[in-house]
Amino acid sequence: MVSALALAFYLAKTTEAEEVFVPVLNINRSELPLRGDNVFFLQKINIPESLLIFRDEIDLHALHQAGQLTLILVDHHVLPKGDAALEEAVAEVLDHRPIEHQHCPPCHVSVELVGSCATLVTERILQGAPEILDRQTAALLHGTIILDCVNMDLKVGKATPKDSKYVEKLESLFPDLPKRNDIFDSLQKAKFDVSGLTTEQMLRKDQKTISRQGTKVAISAIYMDLEICGVLERSHSPSLKLTPAPSTHPHLQAYLQGNTQVSRKKLLPLLQEALSAYFDSMKIPSGQPETEGVCREQADKELDRAGNSLVPGLSQDEEEPPLPPTPMNSLVDECPLDQGLPKLSAEVIFEKCSQISLSQSTAASLSKN
Ligand SMILES: *[C@@H]1O[C@H](CO)[C@@H](O)[C@H](O)[C@H]1NC(C)=O
């Protein structure tokens, strides 16, 4: 993203012709929140998101059909299938990855295997028109190279001599740029910060997909510990007699509970204890873990939305039915499970997780102030 912005800036400043250079970010605007490092950096450098142009806000195909489009691919060189028709508009490719020749548009290709595409853009600016480089653009390029090259760590092996050379040049031109460690730490933290994301956004973040013959497989990562599973598995008083059930999601662990006498109410103290221990070990001031109240309400709303017929608020704090528990709620006529099990999807579960972690991070930041 930064490479496209900086290159368009350079071209706009240095081209005489009446062409308009538009940096188009090849994601939809709704996907920007998934790129925490970009969101953070734009804010820090004072570039309002509203000024950016995203892929869903400009009709490249229509422009191309009208003969008004020239494309420069920056930081990638393979057009997705849906954009194959745009290939003839591609005039140049500027990338830092090994070229896949069978997919690369037939045009001028500048590819150099460096750690960051921003290094190549910096080089172009400093060789072509160093006078146009302002501090804002320099800061964007500087931070991006450092993030891509993992803080120029030689052991990680991302940074090449050229990356280091241009980071140093930027620093000598603008001595007040942030310290490398500082900008790296804040960008790295922002990149993996998922607080504030919805479930869907979390699942989409950094999602990798592969497809063959119309079958798509998507892999998402949720950066969250599953230590609670261990607590439940190991519990002896009461023992839950858990057997792992086949899960449809790699990060979703489901169990068959052999001991049906252990109701949720009896589980809560276990979970409370586990959460407290977890936060003690993380040294996060958390206050009381929120198992009642907000989360509970949200869970009920969620179940509601998922279309099940439980009456919210009625069952949770009533006396539990005598054992063995039946799904019958004494206050409604029909059995809530008559319509089948509630549609509790993996998404709903993760929504819970993100709400919980959100309320915790809010609590943590409040108590710091
Ligand atoms: C992006 O927006 C387009 C047009 O609104 C839509 O068709 C497409 O599904 C969206 N893609 C993603 C990944 O959200």
The ligand as an SDF file (V2000), in Angstrom:
LIG
                    3D

 14 14  0  0  0  0  0  0  0  0999 V2000
  -15.2600   -6.1640   -2.8490 C   0  0  0  0  0  0  0  0  0  0  0  0
  -16.2740   -5.3890   -3.4010 O   0  0  0  0  0  0  0  0  0  0  0  0
  -16.8390   -5.9250   -4.5730 C   0  0  0  0  0  0  0  0  0  0  0  0
  -17.7630   -4.8860   -5.1630 C   0  0  0  0  0  0  0  0  0  0  0  0
  -18.5210   -4.2300   -4.1870 O   0  0  0  0  0  0  0  0  0  0  0  0
  -17.5420   -7.2370   -4.2170 C   0  0  0  0  0  0  0  0  0  0  0  0
  -18.1300   -7.8050   -5.3640 O   0  0  0  0  0  0  0  0  0  0  0  0
  -16.4860   -8.1750   -3.6510 C   0  0  0  0  0  0  0  0  0  0  0  0
  -17.0920   -9.3740   -3.2320 O   0  0  0  0  0  0  0  0  0  0  0  0
  -15.7770   -7.5480   -2.4880 C   0  0  0  0  0  0  0  0  0  0  0  0
  -14.6700   -8.3920   -2.1120 N   0  0  0  0  0  0  0  0  0  0  0  0
  -14.3760   -8.6610   -0.8680 C   0  0  0  0  0  0  0  0  0  0  0  0
  -13.2090   -9.5350   -0.6670 C   0  0  0  0  0  0  0  0  0  0  0  0
  -15.0160   -8.2300    0.0630 O   0  0  0  0  0  0  0  0  0  0  0  0
  1  2  1  0
  1 10  1  0
  2  3  1  0
  3  4  1  0
  3  6  1  0
  4  5  1  0
  6  7  1  0
  6  8  1  0
  8  9  1  0
  8 10  1  0
 10 11  1  0
 11 12  1  0
 12 13  1  0
 12 14  2  0
M  END
$$$$
